[in-house]
Amino acid sequence: MTQAPIGARRRRFVLETPLDEPDGFGGHLRRYVAGPVLWGSIARVGADERTRNGRSESVATHRVGLRWRPGV
């Protein structure tokens, strides 16, 4: 795999990490807190529009490129 030039990673992302807290009833609540700031790239891969239950629905897909790091 070739490495992207440093200028290609010009978007800033915040990696959110899950935090589980007890809810007082024997279960837990999951919320996400801001974690490390990462630099990466985002590119639009494609888009699709379809009709679902009589309504038009559009879906866009993207590719996010980040440098490898443990835990992701």
N, C-alpha and C positions, 0 to 999 in steps of 0.2 A: 504494500500500500504506500502510495506517495504521500508525503506530508504537504499540506496546504501552506502557501506563503503566509507569513505573519499578518500581512495586510488583509487577508481574506477573513480573518476572525476579528471583525470590527463591531460586532453586536455584543452588548452586555446582557447576560442572563443571571438570574438569581435562582440557585438551586434550593428548592424548598424541601425541608426534611420533616417527616411525620413525628408528631409528639402525641403519645397516648396518655390520657389522664383518667383516673377513676371517676365514674359518674355518680357514685354514691348508692347505686342500686345493684352492684355486682358486675356491671359492665364497664365499658370504657368509652371515652370520647376521643376521637382522633382529630387533631387540628394540625395544620402545617405552618411551620415557622421559617422565616428567611434564613437560609444557610449561606454557603460561600458564594461569592460573585465569580462568574466564569465568563470568559470571552469566547465567542464562537461565531458561526455563520448560520444563516437561514436562507433557504432557497425554495421557491415555489416549484413543486414537482408536477402538479396537475390540478384540475378542477373537474367536477362532474355535477350535472344538474339532473334531477329526476323528480318524478311525480310520486308522492306518497300520500295515500288517503285523500286524494283529490287536491293536495297542496304541493306547490313547487318547493323543492328542497335542494339547496346547493351545498356541496361539500368540497372544500379545498384541502389539499394535502401538501405538506411541507417537509423538507429534509433539514434537520438541524445537525450541524457539525461542531463537535466539541473535542478538545484534547482529552486523551485518556486520563482518567483518575480513578483511584479505588473508591468503591462505594456507589458508583453510578451505574 
